[in-house]
Amino acid sequence: MRVHVLVLTFCICQLCSAQLGPIDYEPAGYGASWQWTTFENDFNPPLEIIANPDPSGINTSTTVARFTANVAGAPWAGVETVHGQGIGTFNLTAANCVVKIMVYKPVISPVGIKFATPAGASTGEILVSNTLINQWEELTFDFSNVVNAPSSNGIDQIIIFPDFTQRSDNRICLFDHVILSNQNGVNPIPMGPAPTPTYPEANVISLFSNPYQNVAIDTWMAPWSVAQLTNLQLSGNDTKRYDALNFVGIEMLGNNVLDVTSMTHFRVDFWTPNMTEFKVKLVDFGGDGQYAGGDDSESELSYSLSTEAWHTLEIPLSSFSGLAGMNHLSQLIFSGTPSGSGTVYIDNVLFFNNEGASILEEQTKSIKAFPNPSTDNILLSAEDSPMNTIQVFGLDGTVLMEDYPHSTPRTIDLSKMPAGLYLVRVSLTNSTVTLRIIKE
């Protein structure tokens, strides 16, 4: 018997317990575009993606996977993903050790699933037989007995054996909707990371996102929050998971207060297995920078979206109509329904400007900065007006440099500053312009 690592394209948490959604073989889902290799099945016909023959029952998917188990094939004939592709890399834990798969078969026979590592270590296949013929049935595979085994760490492949038996005829076996969940069979997990944002770095103030340098945050779960926070990785991508969520407060206080007046949108990516409503609230503490100081303002938006899929919210800041200002943002609050029992995965929490090219080009045509980014000096020049004051701020609002040039052009020395993003505020005769510069 050929030893295979069974890599199911299903909701797996890379390197912990996360998931993008079930392996559903839908065009916009997971599995259909993955590379699946057929093995020990006579002439090894490829896995096919076909229309669901019975979408009226428990499986309402539009498309499903079709595997033809040939008479001349081995009992353990099956399909596998390519190492490191599709499901990425993850550890099998108590939070994701139960695998569910829907099958539609012409006979009653064992279905097998197993996982493997890049080195070929395998969990060994678990076999579960269907009990129904020519109708969809969900099978459950419990891998809890191998959670602590070496083969459970660094898994990057799934293998499926649709008809693990000797055959007297060719058998068309359909399967679909592969998910991972905990030992109680609830809370499926993402099988991959959130989409990667592609905004120009100069257009972004990032609180939490791998592609960008993040600003300082006081806490991702304030003491007054009612939730549980887990920091994890999905395919090497940092992600936060909140469980038992009633509400959670992310705070930017003191020197970490945010000025996002140069931004146009707020973005967050989230994935939930059980929340039907997701809420986002921004809180501005006002000029005094103090909670309940008399000049606070806040605004909350609510979204009803489907479960078990990554959602990207790109919210125009103008939608937060209750905010009196956006230059002293001190709190970001997530909540939703059901209250107190929700689970949500969070990534790419950031503010961005969507003007197209860069803030410098689109918002500050009266000011030129070159080169930007720079490793040491940036030359500022104003076309139609003298520069009365130049101030350089950190993203926390701290004034790092101040100059009164009364001339143009003017060189800003960045050589002693750490690499990162900075705000430059230039006072002209009739206006004040704020632009972003990058020190590499």
Buried (B, 14 or more C-beta within 10 A) or exposed (E): EEEBBBBBBBBBBBBBBBBBBBBBBBEEBBBBEBEBBBBBBBEEBBBBBEEBBBEEEEBEBEBBBBBBBBEEBBBBBBBBBBBEEBBBBBBBBEBBBBBBBBBBBBBEBBBBBBBBBEEEBBBBBBBBBBEEEEBBBBBEBEBEEBBEBEBBBBBBBBBBBBBBBEBEEBBBBBBBBBBBBBBEEEBBBBBBBBEEBEBBBBBBBBBBBBBBBBBEBBBBBBEEBBBEBBEBBBBEBBBBBBEEBBBBBBBBBEEBBBBBEBBBBBBBBBBBBBBEBBBBBBBBBBEEBBEEEEBBBBBEBEBEEEBBBBBEBBBEBEEBEBBEBBBBBBBBBBBBBEEEEBBBBBBBBBBBBEEEEBBBBEBBEBBBBEEBBBEBEBBBBBEEBEBBBBBBBBBBBEEEBEBEBEEBEBEBEBEEBEEBBBBBBBBBEEEEBBBBBBBE
